[in-house]
Amino acid sequence: MGLLDIVPPGVITGDHVLTLFKYAQEHGFAIPSVNVTSTSTVNAVLEAARDLHSPIMIQFSNGGAQYFAGKGLDNTNQQASVLGAITGAHYVRSVAKAYGIPVVLHSDHCAKNLLPWFDGMLRADEEYFKAHGEPLFSSHMLDLSKEDKSENIRICVEYIKRMAPMKQWLEMEMGITGGEEDGVNNEDVENSALFSQPEDIWDVYKALSPISKYFSIAAAFGNVHGSYAPGNVKLHPELLEKHQAYVREKLGSTEKHPVFLVFHGGSGSTKEEIHEAVRNGVIKMNVDTDTQYAYWDGVHKYYEANKEYLQSQVGNPTGPEAPNKKHYDPRVWIREGEKAMILRVEEACHDLGNIHKL
């Protein structure tokens, strides 16, 4: 039995998301959640997953959503980021089914100061739910890890109560992912804050599970955003099993992975660190830094290979009046960025065991 026997192609929500994540845990793989900023990057992610016959997650950060709407728009009170997220979500919904794969549509890190963005997306979800019986987005992430634990959990409880009637997934973060990404800067946090404790995970579980079963926890195990050479950031994915064991004991359960866990800051991780995280119940890993570079690298390599045709509209080695339009047409060089990004998304899928799952 493959995934398409139990979940449909296109953007999935509610019980279909839960079914997908349970299937991933049971079959020992996780799903890349790739940040996107444009229709071009959306298409690249969908194409990669289609070619590998695998599910995928697409996510908009606050800055990525703003860029989708247009950097020239005023973003006072997060209105451009709200508009970009909603517009991007509708675009993904418009094309995802054509690729024939299940897609989880997600929003990335939302810190406390960005809650107006979250509120705007949630209003759009509720409006979409009234019309279609499901939310616009499959899931959202609240990153309140810089707040104290009680405040973090309190706000998550407040929001999941609103999301639960739509069976919408909530991802929350307990413990801080270090480094900097898309304006969320945690470069100066204490090292101890980079590690969640089993008691923290249980506190989240017992607060959220009576309200909804549609949630996951980004538990920190030394994770750092950004690009680092393997070995420069020391991860401890073995800690994730301790979290699972603690919750399992508290529940009196025999379930191997009672908690859906999420892996942030995966750039520079070794293959074994990734594999161990998946073995310990991770069902999603964020991918952004590496795909950003891949896209640029594809464009850069195209320029280097064709630069004699890219210095003017006319005139190249074949003659002074020879046209260069077919070389500088954005559809040509943007496609090279897409192709390089596709390869990097496929690599992430391979690392996570997310291949040929349909």
C-alpha positions as CSV (number, residue, x, y, z in Angstrom):
1,M,0.0,0.0,0.0
2,G,1.3,3.4,-1.0
3,L,0.5,6.9,0.3
4,L,-1.9,7.6,-2.5
5,D,-4.1,4.8,-1.3
6,I,-4.7,6.6,2.0
7,V,-4.3,10.3,1.2
8,P,-5.2,12.3,-2.0
9,P,-2.8,14.3,-4.2
10,G,-2.8,18.1,-3.8
11,V,-2.8,20.1,-0.6
12,I,-3.9,17.9,2.3
13,T,-5.4,19.0,5.7
14,G,-6.7,17.6,8.9
15,D,-6.9,13.8,9.2
16,H,-5.0,13.4,5.9
17,V,-2.0,15.3,7.5
18,L,-2.2,13.1,10.6
19,T,-2.4,10.0,8.4
20,L,0.7,11.1,6.4
21,F,2.8,11.8,9.6
22,K,1.8,8.5,11.2
23,Y,2.7,6.7,7.9
24,A,6.1,8.4,7.9
25,Q,6.8,7.4,11.5
26,E,5.7,3.8,10.9
27,H,7.7,3.5,7.7
28,G,10.8,5.3,9.0
29,F,11.1,8.4,6.9
30,A,10.6,12.2,7.3
31,I,9.4,14.9,4.9
32,P,11.5,17.9,3.9
33,S,9.6,21.2,4.5
34,V,11.2,23.6,2.0
35,N,11.0,27.3,2.3
36,V,9.7,29.1,-0.8
37,T,9.6,32.8,-1.9
38,S,8.1,32.7,-5.4
39,T,6.2,30.7,-7.9
40,S,9.5,29.6,-9.3
41,T,10.7,28.1,-6.0
42,V,7.3,26.5,-5.4
43,N,7.4,24.8,-8.8
44,A,10.9,23.5,-8.2
45,V,9.9,21.9,-4.9
46,L,6.8,20.3,-6.4
47,E,8.7,19.0,-9.4
48,A,11.4,17.4,-7.2
49,A,8.8,15.6,-5.2
50,R,6.8,14.5,-8.2
51,D,9.9,13.0,-9.8
52,L,10.7,11.0,-6.6
53,H,7.1,9.9,-6.2
54,S,7.0,11.4,-2.7
55,P,5.0,13.7,-0.5
56,I,6.5,17.1,0.3
57,M,5.9,20.1,2.6
58,I,6.0,23.7,1.3
59,Q,6.4,26.5,3.8
60,F,6.3,30.3,3.8
61,S,8.4,32.3,6.3
62,N,7.3,35.8,7.3
63,G,9.9,37.3,5.0
64,G,9.3,34.8,2.2
65,A,5.6,35.6,2.3
66,Q,6.3,39.4,2.2
67,Y,8.6,38.8,-0.8
68,F,5.9,36.8,-2.5
69,A,3.5,39.8,-2.3
70,G,6.2,42.2,-3.4
71,K,9.0,44.0,-1.5
72,G,7.6,47.3,-2.7
73,L,4.5,46.9,-0.5
74,D,4.2,48.5,2.9
75,N,4.5,45.8,5.6
76,T,3.2,47.9,8.6
77,N,1.3,45.5,10.8
78,Q,2.5,42.6,8.7
79,Q,-0.2,43.3,6.0
80,A,2.2,42.5,3.1
81,S,3.4,39.3,4.8
82,V,-0.3,38.3,5.4
83,L,-1.2,39.1,1.7
84,G,1.9,37.2,0.4
85,A,1.2,34.1,2.6
86,I,-2.5,34.0,1.5
87,T,-1.6,34.6,-2.2
88,G,1.1,32.0,-2.1
89,A,-1.2,29.4,-0.4
90,H,-3.8,29.9,-3.2
91,Y,-1.1,29.5,-5.8
92,V,0.2,26.2,-4.2
93,R,-3.4,24.9,-4.0
94,S,-3.9,25.8,-7.7
95,V,-1.0,23.8,-9.0
96,A,-0.2,21.1,-6.4
97,K,-2.8,18.6,-7.5
98,A,-1.4,18.7,-11.1
99,Y,1.9,17.3,-9.8
100,G,0.1,14.2,-8.4
101,I,1.6,14.3,-4.9
102,P,0.3,15.0,-1.4
103,V,1.5,18.5,-0.2
104,V,1.4,19.9,3.3
105,L,1.1,23.7,3.1
106,H,2.8,25.3,6.1
107,S,3.9,28.6,7.5
108,D,7.3,28.8,9.2
109,H,8.7,30.5,12.4
110,C,6.3,33.0,13.9
111,A,7.8,34.7,16.9
112,K,5.7,36.7,19.4
113,N,6.4,40.0,17.6
114,L,5.0,38.5,14.4
115,L,1.7,37.3,15.8
116,P,-0.3,39.8,13.6
117,W,1.0,37.8,10.6
118,F,-0.3,34.6,12.2
119,D,-3.6,36.2,13.1
120,G,-4.1,37.3,9.4
121,M,-3.4,33.9,8.1
122,L,-5.7,32.3,10.6
123,R,-8.5,34.6,9.6
124,A,-8.0,33.5,6.0
125,D,-8.1,29.9,7.2
126,E,-11.4,30.4,8.9
127,E,-12.9,32.1,5.9
128,Y,-11.7,29.3,3.7
129,F,-13.0,26.7,6.1
130,K,-16.5,28.2,6.0
131,A,-16.5,27.9,2.3
132,H,-14.7,24.6,1.7
133,G,-14.8,22.6,5.0
134,E,-11.0,22.8,5.4
135,P,-8.5,25.6,6.3
136,L,-6.4,27.3,3.6
137,F,-3.2,26.2,5.1
138,S,-2.5,22.6,6.4
139,S,-0.5,23.9,9.3
140,H,1.2,26.8,11.0
141,M,4.2,27.2,13.3
142,L,4.4,29.2,16.4
143,D,8.0,29.9,17.5
144,L,7.7,31.3,21.0
145,S,10.9,29.6,22.2
146,K,12.4,32.9,23.4
147,E,9.5,33.4,25.8
148,D,9.5,31.5,29.1
149,K,8.0,28.1,29.0
150,S,4.7,29.0,30.6
151,E,4.1,31.9,28.2
152,N,5.1,29.8,25.2
153,I,2.6,27.0,26.2
154,R,-0.1,29.5,27.1
155,I,-0.1,31.2,23.7
156,C,0.1,27.8,21.9
157,V,-3.0,26.6,23.9
158,E,-4.8,29.8,23.0
159,Y,-4.2,29.3,19.3
160,I,-4.7,25.6,19.1
161,K,-8.2,26.0,20.6
162,R,-8.9,28.2,17.6
163,M,-7.3,25.8,15.1
164,A,-8.8,22.6,16.5
165,P,-12.3,22.9,15.0
166,M,-10.6,23.1,11.5
167,K,-8.4,20.1,12.4
168,Q,-5.5,22.3,11.5
169,W,-2.0,21.3,12.5
170,L,0.1,23.4,14.9
171,E,3.9,23.1,15.2
172,M,5.5,24.7,18.2
173,E,9.1,25.1,19.3
174,M,10.5,24.2,22.7
175,G,14.1,25.2,23.1
176,I,15.8,27.6,20.8
177,T,17.3,26.9,17.3
178,G,20.5,29.0,17.3
179,G,21.9,31.1,14.5
180,E,19.9,33.4,12.2
181,E,17.3,32.8,9.5
182,D,15.1,35.3,7.7
183,G,15.3,37.9,10.4
184,V,14.9,35.5,13.4
185,N,18.2,36.0,15.2
186,N,19.2,33.6,18.0
187,E,23.0,33.9,17.6
188,D,23.6,35.1,21.1
189,V,21.5,32.7,23.1
190,E,23.1,30.6,25.9
191,N,24.2,27.1,24.8
192,S,21.9,25.5,27.3
193,A,18.9,27.0,25.6
194,L,19.7,24.9,22.5
195,F,18.6,21.7,24.3
196,S,15.0,20.8,25.3
197,Q,14.4,18.7,28.3
198,P,12.1,15.7,28.5
199,E,10.0,17.4,31.1
200,D,9.5,20.3,28.7
201,I,8.2,18.0,26.0
202,W,5.8,16.4,28.4
203,D,4.5,19.8,29.6
204,V,3.7,20.7,26.0
205,Y,2.1,17.3,25.3
206,K,-0.2,17.4,28.4
207,A,-1.3,21.0,27.6
208,L,-2.1,20.5,23.9
209,S,-3.2,16.9,23.6
210,P,-6.6,17.4,25.5
211,I,-7.4,20.0,23.0
212,S,-6.2,18.6,19.7
213,K,-4.1,15.7,18.4
214,Y,-2.9,17.8,15.5
215,F,0.4,19.1,16.7
216,S,4.1,18.6,16.6
217,I,7.1,19.8,18.6
218,A,10.3,21.2,17.3
219,A,12.5,20.0,20.2
220,A,15.9,21.6,20.3
221,F,18.9,19.2,20.3
222,G,21.7,21.6,19.5
223,N,20.2,22.8,16.2
224,V,21.5,26.0,14.5
225,H,20.1,27.8,11.5
226,G,22.5,28.7,8.7
227,S,25.2,27.0,6.7
228,Y,28.0,25.2,8.6
229,A,30.5,22.6,7.6
230,P,29.7,19.1,9.0
231,G,31.1,18.8,12.5
232,N,31.0,22.5,13.3
233,V,27.6,22.2,14.9
234,K,27.3,19.3,17.3
235,L,23.8,17.8,17.3
236,H,22.5,15.3,19.8
237,P,19.6,13.5,18.1
238,E,19.9,10.7,20.7
239,L,18.1,13.1,23.1
240,L,15.0,12.8,21.0
241,E,14.6,9.2,22.0
242,K,14.8,10.3,25.7
243,H,11.9,12.7,25.0
244,Q,9.8,9.9,23.4
245,A,10.6,7.5,26.3
246,Y,9.7,10.1,28.9
247,V,6.3,10.8,27.3
248,R,5.7,7.1,26.7
249,E,6.3,6.4,30.4
250,K,4.1,9.3,31.6
251,L,1.3,8.0,29.3
252,G,1.8,4.4,30.3
253,S,1.9,3.7,26.5
254,T,3.7,1.1,24.4
255,E,3.6,3.4,21.4
256,K,7.2,3.8,20.1
257,H,6.9,7.4,19.1
258,P,4.0,9.1,21.0
259,V,5.2,12.6,19.9
260,F,5.6,14.0,16.4
261,L,9.0,15.7,16.4
262,V,10.4,18.3,14.0
263,F,14.0,18.9,13.0
264,H,15.1,22.6,12.5
265,G,18.5,23.9,11.5
266,G,19.5,20.8,9.4
267,S,22.2,22.5,7.2
268,G,25.6,21.0,7.8
269,S,24.2,18.0,9.6
270,T,25.8,14.6,8.9
271,K,23.8,11.9,7.2
272,E,23.9,9.8,10.4
273,E,22.6,12.7,12.6
274,I,19.7,13.0,10.2
275,H,19.0,9.3,10.1
276,E,19.1,9.0,13.9
277,A,16.7,11.9,14.3
278,V,14.3,10.1,11.9
279,R,14.7,6.9,13.9
280,N,13.6,8.8,17.0
281,G,10.3,10.1,15.6
282,V,11.1,13.1,13.5
283,I,8.6,13.4,10.7
284,K,9.6,16.8,9.2
285,M,12.9,18.6,8.6
286,N,13.2,22.2,7.5
287,V,15.2,22.9,4.4
288,D,16.1,26.5,3.4
289,T,19.7,27.6,3.5
290,D,20.9,24.8,1.2
291,T,18.1,25.3,-1.3
292,Q,18.8,29.0,-1.4
293,Y,22.4,28.4,-2.3
294,A,21.5,25.7,-4.8
295,Y,19.2,28.1,-6.7
296,W,21.9,30.8,-6.8
297,D,24.5,28.2,-7.9
298,G,22.4,27.2,-10.8
299,V,22.0,30.8,-12.0
300,H,25.7,31.5,-11.4
301,K,26.9,28.5,-13.4
302,Y,24.6,29.4,-16.2
303,Y,26.1,32.9,-16.3
304,E,29.7,31.6,-16.2
305,A,28.9,29.3,-19.1
306,N,27.2,31.9,-21.2
307,K,28.6,35.3,-20.1
308,E,29.8,36.2,-23.6
309,Y,26.1,36.2,-24.6
310,L,25.0,38.1,-21.6
311,Q,26.8,41.4,-21.9
312,S,24.5,43.2,-24.3
313,Q,21.2,42.7,-26.2
314,V,23.1,42.2,-29.4
315,G,26.7,41.2,-30.2
316,N,28.4,37.9,-29.2
317,P,31.1,35.6,-30.4
318,T,29.0,34.7,-33.5
319,G,28.8,38.3,-34.7
320,P,28.5,42.0,-33.7
321,E,24.8,42.1,-34.6
322,A,23.8,38.6,-33.4
323,P,20.9,38.8,-30.8
324,N,21.3,37.5,-27.3
325,K,17.6,37.3,-26.3
326,K,17.4,33.6,-26.0
327,H,20.3,33.7,-23.4
328,Y,19.0,36.6,-21.2
329,D,15.3,35.6,-21.3
330,P,14.5,35.2,-17.6
331,R,12.7,31.9,-18.3
332,V,16.1,30.5,-19.4
333,W,18.3,31.4,-16.4
334,I,15.6,31.2,-13.8
335,R,15.0,27.6,-15.0
336,E,18.7,26.9,-14.3
337,G,18.1,28.0,-10.7
338,E,15.1,25.8,-10.5
339,K,16.9,22.7,-11.8
340,A,19.7,23.1,-9.3
341,M,17.1,23.6,-6.5
342,I,15.3,20.5,-7.7
343,L,18.5,18.4,-7.2
344,R,19.0,19.8,-3.7
345,V,15.4,19.0,-2.7
346,E,15.8,15.5,-4.1
347,E,19.0,15.1,-2.0
348,A,17.0,16.1,1.1
349,C,14.4,13.6,0.3
350,H,17.0,10.9,-0.1
351,D,18.6,11.9,3.2
352,L,15.3,11.5,5.0
353,G,14.2,8.3,3.3
354,N,11.4,10.1,1.5
355,I,11.5,8.4,-1.9
356,H,9.0,6.3,-3.8
357,K,6.4,6.5,-1.1
358,L,3.3,7.0,-3.3
